[in-house]
Amino acid sequence: MTRFRNWTLALAGGVSMLAMSGVAAGQSLEETLALAYNSNPTLQAERARLRATDEQRVQAQAGRLPSVSASASISRQHVESESTFVINGQRVPSNSESDATPKNYSISASQAIYQGGRISGSIDQATAVIMAGRETLRATEQTVLVDAVTAFMDVRRDAEVVEIRRNNAEVLAQHLQAARDRFEVGEITRTDVAQAEARLSGAQAQLSAAQSQLSTSRAYYERVTGQPPATLSEPPALPDMPDALADAAEYAYASSPQLLAAQYAEQAARHAIRIARANLRPQVSLNASHSSARDSNFSGDVRDSTVVRGEISVPLFTGGLNRSRVRAALAQEDEARFQVREARRQVTEGVTNAWSAYMASLAVIESSRQAVRANEIALDGVEQEAYVGIRTTLDVLDAEQELLESRLTLVTAERDSYVAGYRLLQAMGAVSASQLGLNVEIYDPAAEDRSESGFPNLDLTPWD
């Protein structure tokens, strides 16, 4: 998809230009995303879970290597004996004592020669589980980053709402004072003053509610990033978005972590069938042991033993247990296959909903901007007409309220559009620290996998 080729570079460039422009000296969106990437507990926990999952492949690979164990013992032995001998009809007693220090040493080794495909199946299954875990980690990373974007935009929106409502309260306070002055000279009635007082009281209540909402958004920001928000600067422009819904869906089918995780889970279920079928096949192993005993019966007693033994076991009858396990594994593979289909449908639904929300937000922004312009013109005209007595105080208050509502709608629409853009990218599987060009140390799951980096890649397939 060539139209997506430069979208990540566009976003990274936009963030860098924001940091260099100096237009706003506050905390940037890039800094917010970096905080969330480095400190979010949910993301950190998912990384730890994946490291635990990585050990499954190490454990599966251990089946190809010999198992060696050793034991040793030492004890102190004191023996006293009394016996009677008959010599020439005479009973002759005899007493004896002996001391010994028995020492026993043994070492044994076992090597699997053929396990019916269980070992290779376990390794392949563990690999598929790890790959599914990496996609789950990528999904968690996307969620955390989009949550950080949402928190950033929520704080900015609510701060602007507070400022708009504070300005509105100040304007209404001026209207109330003007109404009182005009009432004193008899130009308007007491009703006009009461209307102005009611509007001011409502504006003050709404200002308090807006301040409470800002505190809530700031708390959510701190939960996502680990730090309270400072003054937040203007966010960079969204990256290039897909031209059509079909393009977004095509990209998602190849990159969605939800769908890829389901596909890897299907692979793991397929390898589980191999493991179950291995129980129907012969098992061949080679065992060797060596033992040594010193002073077991008396001082100077020495016994050494070395045994090498090949073993083969063939399952003849298990009451249907092994074949039942195979049937269960086949059914689980069917389940995983259907889950892949469901995941694909969920991806389609998610991309469609995100695309619709983004398109709708763009339309709301445009209509809101037109409404603000129109209401500004209308308020100016109503104020002039009220000055010459054509309009009432209530008309001015209504025009002021309509302008306030349109400004609030525009602020909310701009926030919704920006967040909707990121949610669309998330549904496509196109949000990550590397794709956003964040100035952080990128977490590499492969570097944490000991089976890849800490051990050689053993190719012992015949010893299965």
C-alpha positions in Angstrom: 0.0 0.0 0.0 2.0 2.9 -1.3 -0.2 5.6 0.2 0.8 4.4 3.7 4.5 4.5 2.9 5.4 7.8 4.4 2.7 8.2 7.1 5.0 7.3 10.1 7.7 9.7 8.8 5.0 12.4 8.5 4.0 12.0 12.1 7.6 11.9 13.4 8.4 15.0 11.4 5.3 16.8 12.8 6.3 16.0 16.3 9.9 17.2 15.8 8.7 20.4 14.1 6.5 21.1 17.1 9.3 20.6 19.5 11.6 22.9 17.5 9.1 25.6 16.7 8.8 27.2 20.1 5.2 28.1 19.5 4.2 26.6 22.8 6.6 26.1 25.6 4.5 23.5 27.3 4.7 19.7 27.5 4.4 18.2 24.0 2.4 15.1 22.9 5.7 13.3 22.2 6.8 13.8 25.8 3.5 12.5 27.0 3.7 9.4 24.8 7.3 8.8 26.0 6.2 9.0 29.6 3.5 6.4 29.1 5.8 4.1 27.1 8.4 4.1 29.8 6.3 4.0 32.9 2.8 2.7 32.4 2.3 -0.3 34.7 -0.1 -2.1 32.4 2.5 -2.1 29.6 5.3 -3.0 32.0 3.2 -6.0 33.4 2.6 -7.2 29.8 6.3 -7.2 29.1 7.0 -9.2 32.2 4.2 -11.7 31.2 5.9 -12.1 27.8 9.3 -12.7 29.4 7.6 -15.5 31.4 6.1 -16.9 28.2 9.5 -16.9 26.5 10.7 -19.4 29.0 8.3 -22.0 27.5 10.5 -22.4 24.5 13.6 -22.9 26.7 11.8 -25.5 28.6 10.7 -27.3 25.4 14.2 -27.2 24.0 15.5 -28.9 27.2 13.8 -32.1 26.1 16.4 -32.5 23.3 19.3 -32.4 25.8 20.5 -35.1 28.1 19.3 -35.1 31.7 22.1 -35.7 34.2 21.9 -36.2 38.0 24.4 -37.1 40.7 24.1 -38.2 44.3 26.4 -39.0 47.1 26.2 -40.2 50.7 28.5 -40.8 53.6 27.8 -42.4 57.0 29.5 -43.7 60.1 28.9 -47.4 61.0 29.9 -49.2 64.2 29.1 -52.9 64.6 29.5 -55.1 67.7 28.9 -58.8 67.5 28.8 -61.6 70.0 29.0 -65.3 69.0 29.7 -68.7 70.5 31.7 -71.5 68.9 31.7 -75.1 70.0 35.1 -76.6 69.9 35.7 -80.2 71.1 32.4 -80.0 72.9 33.4 -76.8 74.7 31.4 -73.6 74.1 33.8 -70.8 73.3 32.4 -67.2 73.3 33.8 -64.7 70.8 33.2 -61.0 70.7 34.1 -58.6 67.9 33.8 -54.9 67.0 34.2 -53.1 63.7 34.0 -49.5 62.5 33.3 -48.5 58.9 32.6 -45.3 57.0 30.4 -46.2 54.0 30.6 -43.9 51.1 28.3 -44.1 48.1 28.5 -42.1 44.8 26.4 -42.3 41.7 25.8 -40.4 38.5 23.1 -41.1 35.9 22.3 -39.7 32.5 19.3 -40.1 30.3 19.0 -39.0 26.6 15.8 -39.1 24.6 16.3 -40.7 21.2 12.8 -40.7 19.8 9.7 -39.3 21.4 7.2 -39.6 18.6 7.4 -35.9 17.6 6.6 -34.6 21.1 9.7 -32.5 21.5 9.7 -30.8 18.2 5.9 -30.2 18.5 6.4 -28.7 22.0 9.1 -26.3 20.6 7.0 -25.3 17.7 4.0 -24.8 20.0 6.0 -22.7 22.4 7.3 -20.6 19.5 3.7 -19.9 18.3 2.6 -19.1 21.8 5.5 -16.6 22.1 4.7 -14.9 18.8 1.0 -14.6 19.9 2.3 -13.1 23.2 4.3 -10.5 21.2 1.2 -9.5 19.3 -0.7 -9.2 22.6 2.1 -7.0 23.9 1.9 -4.9 20.7 -1.9 -4.5 21.2 -1.3 -3.4 24.8 1.3 -0.9 23.6 -1.1 0.5 21.1 -3.8 0.8 23.8 -1.5 2.6 26.2 -0.3 5.0 23.6 -3.8 5.8 22.4 -4.9 6.2 26.0 -2.0 8.7 26.4 -3.2 10.6 23.4 -6.7 10.6 24.7 -5.6 11.8 28.2 -3.5 14.6 26.5 -6.4 15.8 24.4 -8.9 15.5 27.3 -6.8 17.8 29.5 -6.4 20.3 26.6 -10.1 20.2 25.8 -11.2 20.6 29.4 -8.7 23.4 30.0 -10.2 25.3 27.0 -13.7 24.6 28.2 -12.8 26.1 31.6 -11.4 29.1 29.9 -14.4 29.5 27.7 -16.8 29.2 30.6 -14.8 31.6 32.7 -14.8 34.2 30.0 -18.6 33.6 29.5 -19.1 34.2 33.3 -17.1 37.4 33.1 -19.1 38.6 30.1 -22.4 37.7 31.8 -21.2 39.6 34.9 -20.7 42.7 32.7 -24.1 42.2 31.2 -25.6 42.0 34.6 -23.9 45.2 35.7 -25.0 47.0 32.6 -28.6 45.7 33.1 -28.6 47.1 36.6 -27.3 50.4 35.4 -30.0 50.6 32.7 -32.6 49.6 35.3 -31.6 52.4 37.5 -32.3 54.9 34.8 -35.5 53.2 33.8 -34.5 51.9 30.4 -35.3 48.2 31.2 -37.5 46.4 33.7 -36.7 44.3 36.7 -37.4 41.2 34.6 -34.4 42.0 32.4 -32.2 42.2 35.4 -33.5 38.9 36.8 -32.8 37.2 33.5 -29.2 38.4 33.5 -28.8 37.2 37.1 -30.1 33.8 36.2 -27.8 33.4 33.3 -24.8 34.4 35.4 -25.7 31.9 38.1 -26.0 29.2 35.5 -22.7 30.1 34.0 -20.9 30.0 37.4 -22.4 26.6 38.1 -21.2 25.3 34.7 -17.8 26.8 35.3 -17.6 24.8 38.6 -18.6 21.6 36.7 -16.0 22.3 34.0 -13.3 22.7 36.6 -14.3 19.4 38.2 -14.1 17.7 34.9 -10.6 19.2 34.3 -9.5 17.7 37.6 -10.8 14.3 36.6 -9.0 14.5 33.2 -5.8 15.5 34.9 -6.1 12.5 37.3 -6.5 10.2 34.3 -3.5 11.7 32.6 -1.4 11.0 35.7 -2.6 7.4 35.9 -1.6 6.8 32.2 1.7 8.6 32.3 2.8 8.5 35.9 3.1 12.3 36.2 0.6 15.2 36.5 0.2 17.2 33.3 2.1 20.5 32.9 1.0 23.1 30.4 0.2 21.1 27.3 1.3 22.4 24.0 -0.5 22.2 20.7 -0.5 18.7 19.3 1.1 18.0 15.9 -1.0 17.4 12.9 -2.3 13.8 12.4 -0.3 11.7 10.0 -1.6 10.9 6.5 -4.7 8.9 6.9 -6.0 6.2 4.5 -7.9 7.5 1.5 -10.7 4.9 1.8 -12.2 2.4 4.2 -11.0 -0.4 2.0 -7.4 0.7 2.2 -7.6 0.9 6.0 -9.1 -2.6 6.2 -6.5 -4.0 3.9 -3.7 -2.6 6.1 -5.4 -3.9 9.2 -5.7 -7.5 7.9 -1.9 -7.5 7.5 -1.0 -5.6 10.7 -3.7 -5.9 13.4 -2.2 -7.5 16.5 -5.6 -8.9 17.4 -5.8 -10.9 14.2 -2.2 -11.9 14.2 -2.4 -13.2 17.8 -5.4 -15.3 16.8 -3.5 -16.7 13.8 -0.5 -17.7 16.0 -2.9 -19.2 18.5 -4.3 -21.4 15.7 -0.7 -22.5 14.9 -0.1 -23.4 18.6 -3.3 -25.5 18.5 -2.1 -27.3 15.4 1.2 -28.2 17.1 -0.7 -29.5 20.1 -2.2 -32.2 17.8 1.4 -33.4 17.1 2.1 -33.5 20.8 -1.1 -35.6 21.4 -0.3 -38.0 18.6 3.2 -38.6 20.0 1.6 -40.5 22.8 0.5 -43.2 20.3 4.1 -43.8 19.1 7.0 -45.7 20.6 9.4 -43.9 22.9 13.1 -44.6 22.7 15.7 -43.4 25.2 19.3 -44.2 26.3 20.2 -44.4 30.0 23.6 -44.7 31.6 24.6 -44.8 35.2 27.7 -45.4 37.3 27.9 -46.0 41.0 30.7 -46.5 43.5 30.6 -47.7 47.1 33.4 -47.6 49.6 33.6 -49.4 52.9 30.0 -50.6 52.7 30.5 -53.8 54.7 34.0 -53.4 56.2 36.9 -51.1 55.9 38.6 -51.6 52.5 35.4 -52.9 50.8 35.2 -51.4 47.2 32.4 -51.9 44.7 32.0 -50.1 41.3 29.1 -50.6 38.9 28.5 -49.1 35.4 25.3 -49.7 33.5 24.3 -48.6 30.0 20.8 -49.4 29.0 18.6 -48.6 26.0 14.9 -48.5 26.5 11.9 -48.6 24.2 8.3 -48.4 25.3 5.3 -48.9 23.1 1.8 -48.0 24.2 -0.4 -51.0 23.7 -3.6 -50.1 25.7 -4.4 -47.0 27.7 -8.2 -47.3 27.9 -8.7 -44.8 25.1 -6.9 -42.0 26.9 -4.4 -41.2 24.2 -6.8 -41.2 21.3 -9.2 -39.1 23.4 -6.4 -36.5 23.8 -5.9 -36.5 20.0 -9.6 -35.9 19.5 -9.6 -33.1 22.0 -6.6 -31.4 20.3 -8.4 -31.6 17.0 -11.5 -30.0 18.5 -9.3 -27.2 20.0 -7.8 -26.6 16.6 -11.3 -26.1 15.2 -12.0 -23.7 18.0 -8.8 -21.7 17.2 -9.7 -21.6 13.5 -13.1 -20.2 14.2 -11.6 -17.7 16.6 -9.4 -16.4 13.7 -12.5 -15.9 11.7 -14.1 -14.0 14.6 -11.0 -11.9 15.0 -11.0 -11.0 11.4 -14.7 -9.9 11.6 -13.9 -7.9 14.8 -11.0 -6.2 13.0 -13.4 -5.3 10.1 -15.9 -4.0 12.5 -13.3 -2.0 14.5 -11.9 -0.4 11.4 -15.3 0.4 10.0 -16.5 2.0 13.2 -13.2 4.0 13.6 -13.4 5.1 10.0 -17.0 6.3 10.4 -16.2 8.1 13.7 -13.2 9.9 12.1 -15.2 10.9 9.0 -18.1 12.1 11.2 -15.7 14.1 13.4 -14.3 16.0 10.4 -17.8 17.0 9.3 -18.6 18.1 12.9 -15.5 20.3 12.9 -16.4 22.0 9.7 -20.0 22.7 10.7 -18.9 23.8 14.2 -16.5 26.4 12.7 -19.2 27.7 10.5 -21.6 27.9 13.5 -19.0 29.9 15.5 -18.5 32.4 12.7 -22.3 32.7 12.2 -23.0 33.2 15.9 -20.2 35.8 16.3 -21.8 37.8 13.5 -25.3 37.3 15.0 -24.2 38.3 18.5 -22.6 41.5 17.2 -25.8 42.4 15.3 -28.0 41.6 18.3 -25.9 43.8 20.6 -26.1 46.7 18.2 -29.9 46.2 17.8 -30.3 46.0 21.6 -28.3 49.3 21.9 -30.9 51.1 19.8 -33.8 49.3 21.5 -34.8 46.9 18.8 -33.7 43.8 20.8 -34.2 42.9 24.4 -31.7 41.8 27.1 -33.0 38.3 26.7 -32.1 38.4 23.0 -28.6 39.4 23.8 -28.3 36.6 26.4 -29.6 34.0 24.0 -27.2 35.1 21.3 -24.3 34.9 23.8 -25.4 31.4 24.9 -25.6 30.2 21.3 -22.1 31.4 20.6 -20.9 29.8 23.8 -22.4 26.4 22.8 -20.9 26.6 19.3 -17.5 27.3 20.7 -17.8 24.4 23.2 -18.9 22.1 20.4 -15.9 23.1 18.2 -13.5 22.5 21.1 -15.0 19.0 21.7 -15.1 18.2 18.0 -11.4 19.0 17.5 -10.6 16.7 20.4 -12.9 14.0 19.1 -11.4 14.2 15.6 -7.8 13.9 16.8 -8.6 11.0 19.1 -10.7 9.3 16.4 -7.7 9.5 14.0 -5.5 7.7 16.4 -8.2 5.1 17.2 -8.4 4.5 13.4 -4.7 3.9 13.3 -5.0 1.6 16.3 -7.6 -0.4 14.6 -5.3 -0.7 11.7 -2.4 -1.9 13.9 -0.4 1.2 13.0 0.4 2.7 16.4 3.7 1.9 18.1 6.7 3.7 19.6 8.8 3.0 16.5 6.1 4.0 14.1 5.5 7.3 16.0 9.2 8.0 16.1 9.3 8.5 19.9 12.6 9.4 21.5 12.7 6.3 23.7 14.6 3.1 24.0 12.4 0.7 22.0 11.6 -2.5 23.9 12.7 -5.5 21.9 10.9 -8.7 22.9 13.3 -10.8 20.8 16.3 -9.5 22.8 14.6 -10.7 26.0 14.0 -14.2 24.7 16.7 -16.4 26.2 15.9 -19.2 23.7 17.0 -16.8 20.9 19.8 -14.8 22.4 21.1 -16.8 25.4 21.3 -20.3 23.9 22.5 -21.7 20.6 19.9 -22.8 18.1 20.1 -26.5 18.6 19.1 -28.6 15.5 18.6 -32.0 16.9 15.4 -32.9 15.0 16.2 -36.7 14.7 16.4 -36.9 18.5 12.8 -36.2 18.9 
